[in-house]
Amino acid sequence: MKKLFCISVLLFVFFFARAGEWIRVNQLGYLPDSKKIAVYMSESPIDLERFELKDAYTHSTILTFNSLKSAGRYGKMQSTYRLNFSAFEGTGTYYLKAGNAVSPVFRINAHVYDGTADFLLHYMRQQRCGYNPWLKDSCHLHDGYIVYHPTRSGEKIDVTGGWHDATDYLQYTATSSNAIYQMMLAYQQNPESFGDAYQANGHPGSNGIPDIVDEIKWGLDWLNKMNPEKGMMFNQIADDRDHAGFRLPTRDSVDYGWGKGTGRPVYFCTGEPQGLIKHKNRATGIASTAGKFSSCFALGSKVLSGFYPDFAKEIGAKAADAFDLGVQYPGACQTVPGSAPYFYEEDNWVDDMQLAAVELYKSTKDEKYMKMAVNYGRMEPVTPWMGADSARHYQWYPFMNVGHYRLGNSTDKRVSDEFKRNMRTGIERVFEKAKENPFLNGIPYIWCSNNLVAALLTQCRLYRETTGDICYDEMEAALRDWLFGCNPWGTSMIVGLPSWGDYPEFPHSSYVVGGIGNTPGGLVDGPVYGAIFNGLLGVKITEPDLYAPFQSDLVVYHDDVSDYSTNEPTMDGTASLTYYLSAMQKDGMDLSKHNTSRNIEVAGGIVRTDPSKKQLTLVFTAADKADGADIIRETLKRNQIQGAFFFTGGFYRDFPDVIKSLKQDGHYLGAHSNDHLLYCAWENRDSTLISKEVFTKDIVENYNLMAKAGIHPADAPLFIPPYEWYNEEIAGWAQGMGLKIVNFTPGTGSNADYTTPDMKNYRSSKDIFNQIIKVEEADGLNGHLLLVHLGTHPDRTDKFYNRLDKLIKTLKKRGYTFVPLRDATGY
């Protein structure tokens, strides 16, 4: 048993493998009813016949599978296999064993994607130009000066706002508008997946508006400035003179000719080649930019109408004019290079005009726009990169055409069928190439390959929802899993997600170089062909390559701050994942039949459930005292309430009769740590006092003792930390073990019932009762988690649990219902 326990702890803490053999999985986890396929790789030829799914807590084999498929050689790997365990739909925390390799621990439950779309918005807020909430300071307030305008060049114009494109501080209409549209699509399709934890300025705090809508509004404010009047559009702010080394945006002192840090060039859309320094682009028109303006303004006027009606009308009125300019100047309006030959080489434009026409039709019901949308769509039935081995940088952009999806949902069956076929053809072309490798990934490994993954995921999902065709489910799952670790390097491609996993720790970022922090939520560029990496100017590796065994002549990825080709987060790629991850969260909500985005969290733990519902939940904790057990149990039984009880390992060991009685009564029984450890410093919550190994050991021991009472992790996924004190790091470790932290709702002081008369913070039971009622009268107790201790020190003779019956009856009279914890939280 001791040996078994030690192995379990090691599996939770270390993602180890035996020499030369590895198993790659989605580190985030899997929904119970989803495709679940891992990839085994070996440096030596191996004949595998079976693999095992094992319980991560007990090390016992849950199932043995022979549903594996040899995928041949890949890179340096002599043997690869696809390990299909989709048939298993149970919930819990597991790992796989195949040959001599074991996989990282992963979760299977309905909540693995909860909060993931909102997590991406951390990076979007960090990228804000103008006021930057991450730095709590402002940058680029002097933007900018018009260039390339026939009569107004050199004129000052206010275009402050928007987002920096990546680690550099250039800003592009092309990528920003695509980011805005993708976020609007995400919110329009899956509004229930987004929470409200941040204000409009990006600081923590609810403002009654979903955070993704705050970000959409931030982007549209800037886009509105970039099209200040009819016929006047701007395509770009700054150029590659920006590439002057790592520095924070607030310390950007590049001189573009108007003084250091006192203004940047704002490029007017001319529809002709531009470039002020050595290189020029190959622009052929304005339509690619005009179409993006138009579609964003048309859809934005709908999305924001309920939040900012006047602004929504303002931008809605600009949509047709923007479209007309695109009709007048067909062609692509590329971004502008400078001293280096790199720019966004967008060659297509009919996709942008198609989407704009669709959105205008939806807004105006004018049939001319529908006819134009169909005609533009027929000019490019498939986004050209799909099925290709290569493409120039951002040559076919956006990387997927939402216009096809919109027309695929047309009421005209002929049009609908045609554009559904177009969507399928693009997917099929990639699928044919995907069959060639064990990761079922047919994406060309060009610069920003992860953006192509996000795009194809979006197209696969939209196609499946539109047609019901599940032919490409396995490839969709493979692409999804690729982003979270089922790739040759075993790493997530999103910084900080999951927090307990392997993810980019050293992305190409000034924040990292400056020691300010990481880039949470940022989707990095992703792997590139070895030839691309070796051919780019200035790209290099400055640290030992931890992924060296997995690099090949075919494709490379480096978690290195100097590798801008594979490890630089991009704003548009990140925003383009909001739709897909929000859809996955919605799938989980449908399974659990609960909207967990209504929960309110602090430091990764739920501290309040849905504040719109007049309900609350009673939770109880104990470490080594049970003097209130009988009274509390009888009170709950009398009032027909199911409570939630969280006990230490010692309590489970020392009070078996209490455990048995509470279990018989149907109450929730959970963990409270084994040894009642203090996880983080009282004076500095961010200072974790224990290691992950100690944390894991303690939790596993707690659940081992719970198992003797017939309580298993899958039955008790919620736990209250000892001392009700934790931080985001602890919450992440818990999530990696398949657990979710809950805690009392601050404010009522119910948790002060442990205090004794000799303490400065002593609160009598009368005081606690009155404070609860005071809070209820002032703000209500909707969604509150009221915590009471099951037992307290003998020096406290004034036991609050003696007033529990009165409190319950009082609150019931005021219209509250008492809801079991799992029902209230959705976990």
C-alpha positions in Angstrom: 0.0 0.0 0.0 2.8 2.4 0.8 4.5 1.6 -2.5 1.3 2.2 -4.3 0.7 5.5 -2.6 4.2 6.7 -3.5 3.7 5.8 -7.2 0.4 7.8 -7.2 2.1 10.8 -5.8 4.8 10.7 -8.4 2.3 10.4 -11.2 0.5 13.6 -10.0 3.7 15.6 -9.6 6.0 14.5 -12.4 5.1 13.8 -16.1 7.8 11.1 -16.4 8.3 8.4 -18.9 10.6 5.4 -19.2 13.6 5.9 -21.4 12.7 6.3 -25.1 8.9 5.9 -24.7 6.2 8.5 -24.2 2.5 8.8 -24.2 0.9 12.2 -25.2 -2.5 13.2 -24.0 -4.7 16.2 -23.7 -3.4 17.6 -20.4 -6.6 19.6 -19.8 -8.6 16.4 -19.9 -11.6 15.0 -21.7 -15.4 15.4 -21.6 -16.9 12.0 -20.8 -18.7 11.5 -24.1 -15.9 12.9 -26.3 -13.3 11.3 -28.5 -10.3 10.2 -26.4 -7.3 9.2 -28.3 -3.7 9.4 -27.0 -0.5 8.9 -29.0 2.3 6.6 -27.9 5.8 7.1 -29.4 9.0 5.2 -29.1 12.5 5.8 -30.2 12.8 2.1 -30.9 10.6 -0.3 -32.9 7.9 -1.6 -30.6 5.0 -4.0 -31.1 2.1 -2.9 -28.9 -0.9 -5.1 -28.4 -2.7 -3.4 -25.6 -2.7 -0.4 -23.1 -4.3 0.2 -19.8 -6.4 3.0 -18.2 -5.4 3.4 -14.6 -6.9 5.3 -11.6 -4.5 8.0 -10.6 -5.3 7.8 -6.9 -5.3 4.0 -6.4 -3.1 2.9 -9.3 -5.6 0.2 -10.1 -6.3 -0.8 -13.7 -9.8 0.4 -14.7 -9.8 -1.1 -18.2 -7.4 -2.8 -20.6 -7.8 -1.8 -24.3 -6.7 -3.4 -27.5 -8.2 -0.5 -29.6 -4.8 0.8 -30.8 -3.6 1.6 -34.2 0.0 1.6 -35.5 0.8 4.9 -37.2 4.4 4.1 -38.2 7.4 6.3 -38.0 7.3 10.0 -37.2 10.3 12.3 -37.0 12.8 10.6 -34.7 10.3 8.1 -33.4 10.5 4.6 -34.9 7.1 3.5 -33.6 3.9 5.4 -33.0 0.4 4.2 -32.0 -3.0 5.9 -31.6 -4.5 4.7 -28.3 -8.3 5.0 -28.5 -10.1 4.9 -25.1 -13.2 6.7 -26.2 -15.4 3.8 -25.1 -14.7 4.7 -21.5 -17.1 7.5 -20.3 -16.6 7.4 -16.6 -15.5 10.4 -14.6 -12.4 10.7 -12.5 -8.6 11.2 -12.7 -6.5 8.7 -14.7 -3.4 8.0 -16.6 -2.5 5.5 -19.4 0.1 2.9 -19.4 1.5 1.4 -22.7 4.7 -0.6 -23.0 7.0 1.0 -20.4 5.5 4.5 -20.7 2.9 6.2 -18.6 1.1 9.3 -19.6 0.6 12.5 -17.6 -2.4 12.4 -15.3 -5.6 13.7 -16.9 -9.2 14.3 -15.9 -12.4 13.0 -17.4 -15.4 15.1 -16.4 -17.9 17.6 -17.6 -15.9 20.6 -16.3 -12.6 20.3 -18.0 -13.2 23.2 -20.3 -14.9 25.4 -17.7 -13.4 29.0 -17.7 -11.0 28.2 -20.6 -12.5 30.8 -23.0 -12.4 33.5 -20.3 -8.9 32.5 -19.5 -7.8 33.6 -23.0 -9.0 37.1 -22.2 -6.1 37.5 -19.8 -3.8 37.8 -22.7 -6.1 40.1 -24.6 -6.2 42.5 -21.6 -2.4 42.3 -21.4 -2.2 43.3 -25.0 -4.2 46.4 -24.7 -2.7 49.6 -26.1 -3.6 53.0 -24.5 -4.5 52.1 -20.9 -3.0 48.8 -20.1 -4.6 47.1 -17.0 -1.8 44.6 -16.7 0.7 47.4 -16.1 -1.8 49.8 -14.6 -0.3 52.4 -16.8 -0.7 53.9 -20.3 1.3 53.6 -23.5 1.3 55.0 -27.1 -1.0 58.0 -26.1 0.4 60.1 -28.9 -0.7 57.9 -31.8 -0.4 58.9 -34.5 0.6 60.7 -37.7 -1.1 59.9 -41.0 1.2 58.6 -43.8 0.3 57.8 -47.5 -2.7 60.1 -47.6 -2.8 62.2 -50.7 -3.6 65.5 -48.8 -3.4 64.8 -45.1 -0.1 63.0 -44.5 1.7 64.3 -41.4 -1.6 65.2 -39.8 -2.1 64.1 -36.2 -5.0 61.7 -35.6 -6.2 60.0 -32.4 -6.0 56.2 -32.9 -5.0 55.2 -29.4 -6.5 52.0 -28.2 -6.9 48.4 -29.5 -4.3 45.7 -28.9 -0.7 45.2 -29.7 -0.4 42.5 -32.3 2.1 40.2 -30.5 5.3 40.9 -28.6 6.0 43.8 -30.9 3.7 46.8 -30.6 2.5 47.1 -34.1 -1.3 47.2 -34.6 -3.1 46.0 -37.7 -6.7 46.4 -38.8 -6.5 42.9 -40.4 -5.6 40.9 -37.3 -7.6 43.2 -34.9 -10.8 43.0 -36.9 -10.5 39.2 -37.1 -10.0 39.0 -33.4 -13.0 41.2 -32.8 -15.2 39.1 -35.1 -14.1 35.8 -33.7 -14.9 37.0 -30.2 -18.3 38.3 -31.3 -18.9 34.9 -32.9 -18.0 33.2 -29.6 -20.3 35.4 -27.6 -23.1 35.2 -30.1 -23.0 31.4 -30.2 -22.1 30.6 -26.6 -23.0 33.5 -24.3 -23.5 31.3 -21.3 -19.8 30.3 -21.4 -18.6 33.7 -20.4 -18.4 35.3 -17.0 -18.1 38.8 -15.6 -15.1 39.1 -13.4 -13.5 42.2 -14.9 -14.5 45.8 -15.5 -14.4 47.6 -18.8 -11.0 49.0 -18.0 -9.6 45.5 -17.5 -9.3 45.7 -13.7 -10.9 42.9 -11.5 -14.5 43.4 -10.5 -17.9 42.8 -12.1 -19.5 45.5 -14.1 -22.7 43.7 -15.2 -21.2 43.1 -18.7 -19.6 39.8 -19.8 -15.8 40.2 -20.0 -15.7 39.1 -23.6 -18.1 41.9 -24.4 -15.8 44.4 -22.6 -13.0 43.2 -24.9 -15.1 43.4 -28.0 -16.1 46.9 -27.1 -12.4 47.8 -26.5 -11.6 46.5 -30.0 -14.5 48.2 -31.7 -13.7 51.5 -30.1 -10.3 51.4 -31.8 -11.6 50.1 -35.1 -14.1 53.0 -35.1 -11.1 55.4 -34.8 -9.4 53.6 -37.7 -12.3 54.4 -40.0 -13.1 58.0 -38.7 -15.2 59.0 -41.7 -16.5 57.8 -45.0 -13.8 56.8 -47.4 -11.0 57.2 -44.8 -9.6 53.9 -43.6 -6.3 53.1 -41.9 -4.6 49.7 -42.1 -1.7 49.8 -39.7 0.0 51.7 -36.8 3.8 51.6 -36.7 6.2 49.4 -38.8 9.2 47.2 -38.1 11.2 50.1 -36.7 9.3 48.9 -33.6 11.6 45.9 -33.5 14.1 47.7 -31.3 14.5 45.1 -28.6 12.6 43.9 -25.6 11.0 46.7 -23.6 7.6 47.3 -21.9 5.0 49.2 -24.0 5.0 52.0 -21.5 8.7 52.5 -22.2 8.5 52.5 -25.9 10.8 55.3 -27.1 11.2 54.4 -30.8 11.5 57.6 -32.9 9.5 57.4 -36.2 10.4 61.0 -37.1 8.3 62.9 -34.6 10.5 62.5 -31.6 11.2 59.5 -29.3 7.9 57.9 -28.2 5.8 60.9 -29.4 3.8 59.3 -32.1 3.8 56.5 -34.6 2.8 56.4 -38.3 -0.7 55.5 -39.2 -0.9 54.0 -42.7 -3.8 55.2 -44.9 -5.4 52.5 -47.1 -4.4 53.4 -50.7 -4.9 50.0 -52.4 -1.3 50.3 -53.8 2.0 48.9 -52.6 3.4 50.7 -49.6 6.7 50.7 -47.6 8.6 53.7 -46.2 12.0 52.0 -45.8 13.6 49.1 -47.7 10.8 46.8 -48.6 7.3 47.2 -50.0 4.2 45.1 -49.9 2.2 43.9 -52.9 -1.2 45.5 -52.1 -3.7 45.3 -55.0 -6.8 47.0 -53.4 -8.7 47.9 -50.3 -11.4 45.3 -50.2 -9.7 42.9 -47.7 -9.6 45.7 -45.1 -12.9 47.3 -46.1 -14.7 44.0 -45.8 -13.3 43.4 -42.3 -14.4 46.8 -41.2 -17.9 46.2 -42.6 -18.5 42.8 -41.1 -17.3 43.9 -37.7 -19.4 47.0 -37.7 -22.5 45.1 -38.9 -22.2 42.3 -36.4 -20.9 44.6 -33.7 -24.0 46.8 -33.9 -26.0 43.7 -32.9 -23.8 42.3 -30.3 -23.4 45.7 -28.5 -27.0 46.9 -28.9 -28.1 45.7 -25.5 -25.0 47.2 -23.8 -24.0 50.3 -25.7 -27.0 51.2 -27.9 -25.8 54.6 -29.1 -22.3 53.3 -30.0 -23.9 50.3 -31.7 -26.0 52.6 -34.0 -22.9 54.6 -34.7 -20.8 51.7 -36.0 -23.8 50.0 -37.6 -24.3 53.1 -39.8 -20.7 52.7 -41.1 -21.0 49.1 -42.2 -22.5 49.8 -45.7 -20.1 52.6 -46.5 -17.1 50.4 -45.6 -18.5 47.6 -47.9 -19.0 50.1 -50.7 -15.4 51.1 -50.5 -14.4 47.5 -50.9 -16.6 47.1 -54.0 -14.9 50.3 -55.4 -11.4 49.0 -54.7 -11.2 45.2 -55.0 -8.1 43.5 -54.0 -5.9 42.9 -50.9 -4.6 45.6 -48.7 -1.5 44.0 -47.2 0.4 45.2 -44.1 3.5 47.3 -44.6 7.1 46.0 -44.2 10.1 48.0 -43.4 13.8 47.1 -43.1 13.0 43.4 -43.0 11.0 41.5 -45.7 8.4 40.3 -43.3 4.7 41.4 -43.4 1.3 39.9 -43.5 1.1 38.8 -47.2 -2.7 38.6 -47.4 -3.6 37.8 -51.0 -7.3 37.0 -50.8 -10.1 39.4 -50.2 -13.3 37.9 -51.6 -13.8 36.0 -48.3 -13.8 39.4 -46.4 -16.3 40.8 -48.8 -18.5 37.7 -48.7 -18.7 37.8 -44.9 -19.4 41.6 -44.9 -22.2 41.1 -47.5 -23.7 38.3 -45.3 -23.7 40.5 -42.2 -25.2 43.4 -44.1 -27.9 41.1 -45.4 -28.7 40.0 -41.9 -28.8 43.6 -40.7 -30.8 45.1 -43.6 -32.6 42.1 -45.3 -31.6 43.7 -48.6 -31.4 40.9 -51.1 -28.6 42.6 -53.1 -26.2 41.8 -50.2 -27.2 38.1 -50.3 -26.6 37.9 -54.0 -23.2 39.6 -53.6 -22.3 37.3 -50.7 -23.0 34.2 -52.8 -21.1 35.6 -55.8 -18.0 36.4 -53.6 -18.2 33.1 -51.9 -18.1 31.3 -55.3 -14.9 33.1 -56.1 -13.1 31.2 -53.3 -15.0 28.0 -52.4 -12.1 26.8 -50.2 -9.6 28.8 -48.2 -6.4 28.0 -50.2 -4.1 26.9 -47.5 -6.4 24.0 -46.7 -4.7 20.9 -48.1 -1.5 22.8 -49.1 1.9 22.0 -47.8 2.9 25.6 -47.4 1.8 29.2 -47.8 3.3 32.6 -47.3 2.9 34.4 -44.0 -0.8 35.2 -43.5 -1.3 34.7 -47.2 -4.8 33.3 -46.9 -6.4 35.3 -44.1 -8.5 35.0 -42.1 -7.5 31.4 -41.9 -11.1 30.2 -42.1 -14.1 31.8 -43.8 -17.1 32.3 -41.5 -19.0 33.6 -44.5 -19.3 30.0 -45.7 -20.8 29.0 -42.4 -23.3 31.9 -42.6 -24.4 30.9 -46.1 -24.5 27.3 -45.1 -27.3 28.3 -42.7 -29.2 30.1 -45.5 -32.9 29.4 -45.8 -32.3 28.9 -49.5 -31.6 25.2 -49.7 -29.5 25.4 -52.9 -27.2 28.1 -51.4 -27.1 26.2 -48.1 -26.1 22.9 -49.6 -23.5 24.6 -51.8 -21.7 26.3 -49.0 -21.9 23.3 -46.7 -20.1 21.4 -49.4 -17.5 24.1 -49.5 -16.9 23.8 -45.8 -16.6 20.0 -46.1 -14.2 20.2 -49.0 -11.8 22.4 -47.1 -11.9 20.0 -44.1 -11.6 17.0 -46.3 -8.4 18.4 -47.9 -6.8 18.7 -44.6 -8.1 15.4 -43.4 -6.4 13.6 -46.4 -3.0 15.0 -45.3 -3.8 14.3 -41.6 -3.9 10.6 -42.3 -0.2 10.7 -42.9 0.8 11.2 -39.2 0.0 9.8 -35.8 -1.3 13.0 -34.5 -3.9 13.2 -37.3 -2.8 16.8 -37.9 -2.8 17.9 -41.6 -2.0 21.5 -40.9 1.1 22.9 -42.8 3.8 23.8 -40.3 4.2 27.3 -41.4 4.7 30.4 -39.3 1.7 30.7 -36.9 0.6 27.1 -37.5 -1.4 27.1 -34.3 -3.6 29.9 -35.7 -4.4 27.5 -38.5 -5.2 24.8 -36.0 -7.6 27.2 -34.2 -9.2 28.1 -37.6 -9.7 24.5 -38.7 -11.1 23.6 -35.3 -13.6 26.4 -35.7 -14.6 25.2 -39.2 -14.9 21.6 -38.1 -17.2 22.6 -35.2 -19.3 25.0 -37.2 -19.6 22.4 -40.0 -20.6 19.6 -37.6 -23.2 21.8 -35.9 -24.6 22.9 -39.3 -24.8 19.5 -40.9 -24.8 16.9 -38.2 -22.0 15.2 -40.1 -19.6 13.6 -37.6 -17.1 12.2 -40.2 -14.3 14.5 -38.9 -14.9 14.1 -35.2 -11.6 12.3 -34.7 -9.5 14.9 -36.5 -11.3 17.7 -34.7 -10.5 15.9 -31.4 -6.9 15.4 -32.5 -6.4 19.1 -33.3 -8.0 20.1 -30.0 -5.8 17.7 -28.1 -2.7 18.9 -30.1 -3.1 22.4 -28.5 -3.2 20.9 -25.0 -0.3 18.5 -25.2 -1.0 15.6 -27.6 1.8 16.6 -29.8 5.4 15.5 -30.2 6.6 17.8 -27.4 3.9 17.0 -24.9 3.3 20.7 -24.2 0.2 22.9 -24.2 0.4 25.7 -26.7 -1.5 28.1 -24.5 0.5 29.9 -21.8 -0.7 28.8 -18.3 -3.4 26.4 -19.5 -3.6 24.1 -17.8 -1.8 25.7 -14.9 -0.6 22.3 -13.6 0.7 21.0 -16.9 3.5 21.5 -19.3 3.0 24.8 -21.1 5.2 27.6 -22.6 7.1 29.1 -19.6 9.5 31.2 -21.7 7.4 32.7 -24.5 9.0 35.4 -26.7 7.7 38.3 -24.6 9.0 41.6 -23.1 7.0 40.7 -20.0 9.0 37.5 -19.5 12.4 39.2 -20.3 11.6 42.1 -18.0 10.6 39.8 -15.1 7.1 41.3 -15.0 5.3 38.0 -15.5 4.2 35.6 -18.1 1.6 35.9 -20.9 -1.3 33.9 -19.5 -3.9 32.8 -22.0 -1.7 33.6 -25.0 -1.7 31.0 -27.8 1.9 30.8 -29.1 2.8 30.6 -32.8 3.3 26.9 -32.8 5.7 24.5 -34.5 7.3 25.3 -37.9 9.1 23.3 -40.5 12.7 23.0 -39.7 13.5 24.8 -42.9 11.5 27.8 -41.9 13.2 28.0 -38.5 16.6 27.8 -40.0 15.8 30.4 -42.6 14.3 33.2 -40.5 16.4 36.3 -39.7 17.4 36.7 -36.0 15.7 33.6 -34.6 17.8 31.5 -32.2 17.8 29.3 -29.2 19.5 30.7 -26.1 18.8 28.0 -23.5 19.2 24.2 -23.5 16.5 22.6 -25.5 14.4 20.5 -23.2 12.5 19.1 -26.2 15.6 18.1 -28.1 14.6 14.4 -28.3 11.4 15.4 -30.2 12.8 17.8 -32.7 13.2 16.7 -36.3 14.2 17.9 -39.7 10.4 18.0 -40.4 9.1 20.2 -37.6 10.4 22.0 -34.5 9.0 23.8 -31.4 11.1 25.5 -28.7 10.0 26.9 -25.4 12.6 29.6 -25.6 12.3 33.3 -25.2 14.4 34.0 -28.3 12.4 31.9 -30.7 9.9 34.3 -32.2 9.0 31.7 -34.9 7.4 29.1 -32.6 7.0 30.6 -29.1 5.6 34.1 -29.5 1.9 34.5 -28.5 -0.3 36.3 -31.0 -3.4 38.4 -30.3 -5.5 37.2 -33.2 -4.7 33.5 -32.7 -5.6 33.8 -29.1 -8.9 35.5 -29.8 -9.7 33.0 -32.5 -9.8 30.2 -29.9 -12.6 31.9 -27.9 -15.3 30.4 -30.0 -14.1 26.8 -29.9 -13.3 26.7 -26.2 -16.6 28.4 -25.3 -18.3 25.7 -27.4 -16.5 23.0 -25.5 -17.5 24.6 -22.2 -21.1 24.6 -23.4 -20.9 20.9 -24.2 -19.8 20.3 -20.7 -22.6 22.5 -19.3 -25.1 20.4 -21.4 -23.7 17.3 -19.8 -23.8 18.6 -16.2 -27.0 20.6 -16.9 -25.5 23.5 -15.1 -24.1 26.9 -16.0 -20.9 27.0 -14.0 -20.0 30.5 -15.4 -22.5 31.9 -13.0 -20.3 30.8 -10.1 -18.1 33.5 -8.6 -14.5 32.6 -7.9 -11.6 34.0 -5.9 -8.1 32.7 -6.7 -9.5 29.7 -8.6 -12.0 28.6 -5.9 -15.8 29.0 -5.9 -16.9 31.3 -3.2 -20.4 32.0 -4.3 -22.9 30.2 -6.6 -25.4 31.9 -9.0 -26.1 35.3 -7.5 -29.3 35.6 -9.4 -31.0 32.8 -7.5 -32.4 33.1 -4.0 -30.7 30.1 -2.7 -27.8 29.2 -0.4 -25.8 26.2 0.7 -24.6 25.1 4.1 -21.0 23.8 4.4 -19.3 22.4 7.5 -15.6 21.7 8.2 -13.8 19.9 11.0 -10.3 18.8 11.7 -10.4 17.0 15.1 -13.6 18.1 16.9 -17.2 16.8 16.4 -19.1 18.2 19.4 -21.8 19.7 17.2 -22.3 16.6 15.0 -25.5 15.3 16.5 -27.1 18.8 16.8 -26.2 19.7 13.2 -27.3 16.4 11.8 -30.7 16.6 13.6 -31.2 20.2 12.6 -30.6 19.5 8.9 -32.8 16.4 9.0 -35.6 18.4 10.7 -35.4 21.1 8.1 -34.9 18.7 5.2 -31.6 20.2 4.1 -28.6 18.4 2.6 -25.3 19.9 3.8 -21.7 19.5 2.6 -19.1 18.3 5.2 -15.4 18.6 4.7 -13.1 16.7 7.0 -9.4 16.0 7.5 -8.0 12.5 7.2 -7.7 12.4 11.0 -11.4 13.1 11.3 -12.3 10.4 8.9 -10.1 8.0 11.0 -11.2 9.1 14.4 -15.0 9.6 13.9 -16.2 6.7 11.8 -19.7 6.8 13.4 -20.2 10.5 12.5 -19.1 9.7 8.9 -21.5 6.8 8.7 -24.4 8.7 10.0 -23.9 11.7 7.7 -23.4 9.4 4.7 -26.6 7.6 5.5 -28.5 10.9 5.6 -27.3 11.7 2.1 -25.0 14.6 2.9 -22.0 15.4 0.7 -18.7 14.3 2.3 -15.4 15.8 1.0 -11.8 16.4 1.8 -10.2 19.1 4.0 -6.6 18.0 3.6 -5.1 15.1 5.6 -3.0 17.0 8.1 -4.7 20.4 8.0 -1.8 22.1 6.4 -1.4 25.8 6.0 -1.0 26.2 2.2 0.1 29.8 1.9 1.2 32.7 4.0 -1.4 34.7 5.9 0.4 38.0 5.1 1.0 37.2 1.4 -1.5 34.9 -0.2 0.6 34.4 -3.3 3.4 32.9 -1.2 2.9 29.1 -1.3 4.4 27.4 1.8 4.4 23.8 0.6 5.6 22.0 -2.5 3.3 20.3 -5.0 4.6 17.0 -3.8 3.6 17.7 -0.2 0.2 19.0 -1.3 -0.4 15.9 -3.5 0.8 13.5 -0.8 -1.5 15.1 1.8 -4.6 15.1 -0.5 -4.0 11.5 -1.6 -3.8 10.4 2.0 -7.0 12.3 2.8 -8.8 10.4 0.0 -7.2 7.1 1.0 -8.9 7.4 4.4 -12.1 8.5 2.8 -12.0 5.4 0.6 -12.4 3.3 3.7 -15.8 4.9 4.2 -16.7 4.3 0.6 -16.1 7.9 -0.6 -14.0 8.2 -3.8 -12.6 11.3 -5.6 -15.2 11.0 -8.4 -17.9 11.2 -5.7 -16.3 14.1 -3.9 -14.6 16.4 -6.5 -15.2 19.5 -4.3 -13.0 20.3 -1.3 -12.4 23.1 1.1 -8.8 23.9 1.9 -7.6 23.8 5.5 -8.0 27.1 7.3 -10.2 28.0 4.3 -7.0 29.6 2.9 -5.4 28.9 -0.5 -4.1 30.7 -3.7 -4.3 30.2 -7.4 -1.3 27.8 -7.4 -3.0 25.6 -4.9 -6.3 25.8 -6.9 -4.4 24.7 -10.0 -2.8 21.8 -8.3 -6.2 20.7 -7.1 -7.7 20.9 -10.6 -4.9 18.8 -11.9 -6.0 16.1 -9.5 -9.6 16.4 -10.7 -10.7 18.5 -7.7 -12.3 21.9 -7.4 -11.9 24.2 -4.4 -14.9 25.8 -2.8 -14.9 28.2 0.1 -17.3 30.3 2.2 -18.7 33.5 0.8 -17.0 36.4 2.5 -18.9 39.0 4.5 -21.3 37.2 6.8 -18.7 36.1 9.4 -20.3 32.7 9.9 -16.9 31.1 9.8 -15.9 33.1 12.9 -17.8 30.5 15.1 -14.4 28.9 15.9 -13.1 31.9 17.9 -12.8 31.8 21.7 -13.2 34.6 24.2 -9.5 35.0 24.7 -9.0 35.9 21.0 -9.0 39.5 19.7 -11.3 38.5 16.8 -13.8 36.7 19.1 -17.4 36.9 17.8 -20.3 35.7 19.9 -23.0 33.6 18.3 -25.4 36.5 18.6 -23.0 38.7 16.8 -22.5 36.2 14.0 -26.3 35.7 13.6 -26.9 39.4 13.5 -24.1 39.9 10.9 -25.7 37.3 8.7 -29.0 39.0 8.9 -27.4 42.4 8.3 -25.8 41.2 5.1 -29.0 39.6 4.0 -31.0 42.9 4.5 -28.3 45.0 2.8 -27.2 42.9 -0.1 -29.0 39.6 0.0 -27.5 36.1 0.4 -28.2 34.8 -3.1 -25.7 32.0 -3.9 -23.9 32.3 -0.5 -22.0 29.4 0.9 -22.4 29.7 4.7 -19.7 27.9 6.6 -20.2 26.5 10.1 -17.6 24.5 12.1 -18.8 21.0 13.1 -16.9 21.3 16.4 -15.0 24.0 18.2 -12.6 24.4 21.1 -14.1 23.7 24.6 -13.3 27.3 25.6 -16.0 28.4 23.3 -19.1 27.5 25.2 -21.4 29.7 23.1 -21.7 27.3 20.2 -23.1 28.8 17.0 -24.5 25.5 15.8 -27.1 25.8 18.5 -28.5 28.8 16.6 -28.5 27.0 13.2 -32.1 25.9 13.4 -33.2 29.5 14.1 -31.1 30.8 11.2 -32.5 28.3 8.8 -36.1 29.1 9.7 -35.4 32.8 9.5 -33.9 32.6 6.1 -36.6 30.3 4.8 -39.2 32.8 5.9 -37.3 35.4 3.8 -37.7 33.2 0.7 -34.4 31.3 0.6 -34.1 27.7 -0.4 -31.2 25.6 0.8 -29.6 23.7 -2.1 -27.1 20.8 -2.0 -23.5 21.9 -2.8 -23.1 19.9 -6.0 -26.4 21.2 -7.4 -25.6 24.7 -6.5 -22.1 24.7 -8.0 -22.8 22.3 -10.9 -19.8 20.1 -10.0 
